[in-house]
């Protein structure tokens, strides 16, 4: 979600800076960028190290409240994201949001899209290990597979913008598309990279899937 569907990273950075400064510390852009795509519990621990005298849960709640309020005032959509989601929805292709953000923020984004855009929301509170661990994407796949029996991981595409995100998706065994937003990603021939979602269609996504095997052997009758 953050960085792929909406450009909330400036909101997170601003909220982090304000919180650290309120506790008498300093928070650099470099420190902020190192948290892009990370689990919120990890980010909160880094803020504690920068001098924030609050518990992990309190830090997560404070940051989420600040970012969600700014999103509700006007979601900063990434180029092409809403249009691609609309195209997928129109073709009946199920989508799940897999984010390390809390439900409050995930719903603040999802509620500004047509009803049914996402059949499931996998948020950071639903997993014990955040990205780059594969747990979140494994849960997302499990939920989609319950709705669509027989679904295999090579028919599911994860769209990610950060290194923790693509690492999580690849480890979960789903087809992985990277659309880098803040910073660059190291080369990896296991994934596809696009510069932007602008102008992309469901057909473009379908082209990333492996070809359906046609070498099925039918036993001969004796």
C-alpha positions in Angstrom: 0.0 0.0 0.0 2.5 2.7 1.2 4.6 3.6 -1.8 2.7 1.4 -4.3 -0.9 2.5 -4.1 -0.5 5.8 -2.2 2.6 8.0 -1.6 2.3 8.1 2.1 6.1 8.0 2.8 6.3 11.8 3.2 3.5 11.6 5.8 5.3 8.9 7.7 8.6 10.8 7.6 6.9 14.0 8.8 5.1 12.2 11.7 8.4 10.5 12.7 10.3 13.7 12.7 7.7 15.5 14.7 7.6 12.8 17.3 11.3 12.5 17.7 11.7 16.3 18.0 8.9 16.4 20.6 11.1 14.2 22.7 14.2 16.4 22.2 15.9 14.3 19.5 16.7 14.6 15.9 15.6 12.4 13.0 17.3 12.6 9.6 16.0 11.8 6.1 18.5 9.0 5.9 17.1 7.4 9.1 13.6 7.8 7.8 14.3 6.2 4.4 15.9 3.2 6.1 12.5 2.4 7.5 10.6 2.3 4.2 8.8 -1.0 3.8 9.7 -2.2 7.3 7.3 -3.6 9.9 6.0 -0.8 12.2 7.3 -2.6 15.3 10.8 -2.4 13.8 10.3 1.3 13.0 9.0 2.1 16.5 12.1 0.5 18.0 14.3 2.7 15.9 12.4 5.7 17.1 12.9 4.6 20.7 16.6 4.5 19.9 16.4 8.1 18.6 15.0 9.2 22.0 11.2 8.7 21.9 10.2 7.8 25.4 7.1 5.8 24.6 6.3 2.1 24.3 6.3 0.3 20.9 2.4 0.2 20.8 2.1 3.8 21.7 4.5 4.9 19.0 2.7 2.8 16.4 -0.7 4.2 17.4 0.6 7.8 17.3 2.2 7.5 13.9 -0.8 5.6 12.4 -3.2 8.2 13.7 -1.2 11.1 12.2 -0.8 9.4 8.8 -4.4 8.2 8.6 -5.7 11.7 9.3 -3.6 13.1 6.5 -4.7 10.3 4.1 -8.4 10.9 4.9 -7.9 14.6 4.0 -6.7 13.5 0.6 -5.0 10.3 -0.4 -1.9 10.9 -2.5 -2.4 8.2 -5.1 0.6 6.8 -7.0 0.5 7.2 -10.8 -1.7 4.5 -12.4 -2.6 2.7 -9.2 -6.3 3.5 -9.0 -6.7 3.0 -12.7 -5.1 -0.4 -12.6 -7.1 -1.5 -9.6 -10.3 -0.3 -11.3 -9.4 -2.4 -14.4 -8.8 -5.5 -12.3 -12.0 -5.0 -10.4 -13.9 -4.6 -13.7 -12.6 -7.9 -14.9 -13.4 -9.7 -11.7 -9.8 -10.4 -10.8 -9.6 -10.6 -6.9 -7.1 -8.5 -5.1 -5.8 -8.5 -1.6 -3.9 -5.6 0.1 -0.8 -6.8 1.9 0.6 -4.0 4.0 2.6 -3.6 7.2 0.3 -0.6 8.1 -2.4 -0.9 10.8 -6.1 -1.5 9.9 -6.9 2.2 10.6 -4.7 3.4 7.8 -5.4 0.5 5.4 -9.1 1.2 5.7 -8.5 5.0 5.2 -7.1 4.1 1.8 -9.4 1.2 0.9 -12.5 3.2 1.8 -11.6 5.8 -0.9 -11.8 3.1 -3.6 -14.9 1.4 -5.0 -16.4 -1.2 -2.8 -15.0 -4.6 -3.4 -11.7 -3.4 -4.8 -10.0 -5.6 -2.2 -11.5 -8.9 -1.1 -9.0 -9.0 1.8 -6.8 -6.7 3.8 -3.7 -8.2 5.4 -2.4 -5.7 7.8 0.6 -5.6 10.1 -1.3 -6.6 13.2 -2.4 -9.9 11.5 1.1 -11.4 11.3 3.8 -12.2 13.9 6.7 -11.4 11.5 6.6 -8.4 9.2 8.1 -7.9 5.9 10.7 -9.0 4.7 9.5 -12.2 6.3 7.1 -14.0 3.8 4.3 -14.5 6.4 2.2 -11.6 5.2 2.2 -12.7 1.6 1.6 -16.3 2.6 -1.5 -15.2 4.5 -2.7 -13.1 1.6 -2.3 -16.1 -0.7 -4.1 -18.4 1.8 -7.1 -16.0 2.0 -7.3 -15.8 -1.8 -7.0 -19.6 -2.2 -9.8 -20.1 0.2 -12.1 -18.1 -2.0 -10.7 -19.7 -5.2 -9.9 -23.4 -4.6 -7.1 -24.7 -6.8 -5.3 -21.3 -7.0 -1.5 -21.7 -7.2 1.1 -19.2 -6.2 2.4 -18.9 -9.8 -1.0 -17.3 -10.7 -0.7 -14.6 -8.1 1.2 -11.3 -8.6 2.6 -9.2 -5.8 3.2 -5.5 -6.7 5.8 -3.9 -4.4 7.9 -0.8 -4.2 10.5 -1.6 -1.5 13.3 -4.1 -0.8 11.5 -5.6 2.3 8.4 -5.9 0.2 9.9 -7.7 -2.8 11.9 -9.9 -0.5 8.8 -10.9 1.3 6.9 -11.6 -1.9 9.7 -13.6 -3.5 10.1 -15.7 -0.4 6.4 -16.5 -0.4 6.8 -17.9 -3.9 4.4 -15.5 -5.8 5.2 -13.7 -9.0 6.8 -10.5 -8.0 6.6 -7.1 -9.7 8.7 -4.2 -8.4 7.7 -0.6 -9.0 10.4 1.3 -7.0 9.4 4.5 -5.5 11.9 5.8 -2.9 15.4 4.7 -3.7 16.5 1.9 -6.0 16.4 -1.9 -5.7 19.3 -4.2 -6.3 19.0 -6.2 -9.5 17.2 -9.6 -9.1 16.3 -11.7 -12.1 13.6 -13.4 -10.1 11.3 -10.4 -10.4 10.1 -7.9 -13.1 10.7 -4.2 -12.7 8.4 -1.4 -14.0 9.1 2.3 -13.7 5.5 3.1 -13.1 1.9 1.7 -13.0 0.7 4.5 -15.2 -0.8 3.2 -18.4 -0.6 -0.4 -17.3 -3.5 -2.7 -17.7 -4.6 -6.1 -16.4 -3.3 -7.6 -19.7 0.1 -6.2 -18.9 0.0 -8.0 -15.5 -1.3 -11.2 -17.1 1.8 -11.2 -19.4 4.0 -11.6 -16.3 2.5 -15.0 -15.4 4.2 -18.2 -16.6 2.5 -19.8 -19.6 -0.1 -22.4 -18.7 1.3 -25.8 -19.3 -0.3 -27.7 -22.3 1.8 -30.8 -22.0 -0.8 -32.8 -20.2 -0.5 -36.5 -21.0 -3.7 -38.4 -21.4 -3.3 -42.1 -20.6 -4.2 -44.4 -23.6 -7.0 -46.8 -23.2 -5.9 -50.5 -23.2 
